[in-house]
Amino acid sequence: MTDNPKSHGRKTIRPTLTPRSLMDGDEELAGVWQARIMTLFPNAFPGVLGESLTGRALKDGKWQLHTHDLRSHGLTKHRNVDDTPAGGGAGMVLRADVIGPAIEAVQRQSKGNVPLVYMSPRGRRFDQEMARNWARCDGVTVLCGRFEGVDERVLQHYGVMEVSLGDFVMTGGEIAAQAMIDATVRLLPGVLGNADSAVEESHSNGLLEHPQYTKPAEWMGHKIPDVLMSGNHAKIEAWRREMSHEITKERRPDLWAKLTD
């Protein structure tokens, strides 16, 4: 079977005598961060990634998204991708002889340092540090599972990194993939309008972010703290730091313990 990925975002402009309507749809922008998604539901993308800041950055060519349909590697005329678990049990497992060729087809198109990850509830929990590491790479390739998961031999053979969005189970990896890519893309150069936003927000320094306020100055009897209206930037910074510490200690004692060890 051939792999015909669907690409999203601005396309490369190259001199050619071939009309654009007849050109291959999977063109890449050189030097741009590439996200490749292996999924049974390619139409789920770009989804929310096509909106707001990530969507604008996608259209502007600051990053690029490719979906690879796992069924293009399916077996028989029905494009079967799964089978019953060895040893018995409920559900279905994605076959190694389907997922393996799919991974190899995607890897032939990947260039540079591109982690290969699998959305899995038993994987390492995704966090801001991982998002920063992915943003420093040339892109990421994400395998989205379904059913009871993927044949373990695939994960071992290709050295796939299992990553979890949290301690819960979803019906598939597509939503988790979108969340992780969103967290990563916003860290790419030029995506956020104000670079300081990524520095000051929650988890950027191991702390949760301080409270935020805006107009009106009073709402339903609640006033903006006086210090924020004072114009004294040193006092404002000290107040924000204090609030960040208090909120982290109260809501995420695990994070606070790491900072105070």
C-alpha positions, 0 to 999 in steps of 0.5 A: 500500500502507498502512504498518501499523507494529507498536509495542512498549512502553507505550501512550498512555492517552487518554480515548476511548469506543472499546474499547481492543481496537478502537484502532489498535495504533500509539499513541505516547507524547508526548515519548518517544524513538522508534526506527523500524525499516524491515525485511523481518523485523519479527518480529525485534524487539524481540529482545534490546531487550525484555530487561534494562534496555532491555526494562524501559525499553520497558515503562515508556515511557522509549522506544518501538519501531516496526517497519515492514514493507518488504513492505507497500510491495512490488510486485505481488501477491507483494509483490516488493521487489528486482530484479537489479543494473543492469549484472549481478552476483550477488544482488538489490538492494532497489528504489528504488520500494519503499524510497522510499515506505516512507521517506516513510510513516515520515517522515510519522509521525516528529516532531522531530529524527530521523536517518535511517540505513541499516545498511551495511558501507561507512558511518561506524563506529558509536561512543559519540559517535554513540550520545550524539548519537542519544540527544540527538535525538527518536529514530532511523529505521533502514533495515535492508538485505538482499541486495546492499543498497539502490538508491543513488538512494534513499540520495542522494535522502533524504540517508540516513546510512550507518552500520556496526557494524564492518569485517565483513559481515552478512546483514542490518541487523537485528542491527546495528540492535539493537546500536546502539539498545541502545547509545543507549537506555541513555544515555536519562534514567532507563534506567540505575539508576546514572547514573554507570555511563554516565560510568565505562564504556569509551569514555565518556571516550575510554578503555577501562574499568578491570578490575572485581572482586567477591566472593569476595575470592579465587578459584582463587588469584586475589585482588582487588587490595589497593588495591580493598579498602583503602577509600582512595577517592583511591588506588582512583580513581588505580589505576583511572585508571592501569589504564584508561590501560594497557589502552587503550595495550595494546589500542587504540593507535588510541584512545590516539593520539587522546588524546595528539595 
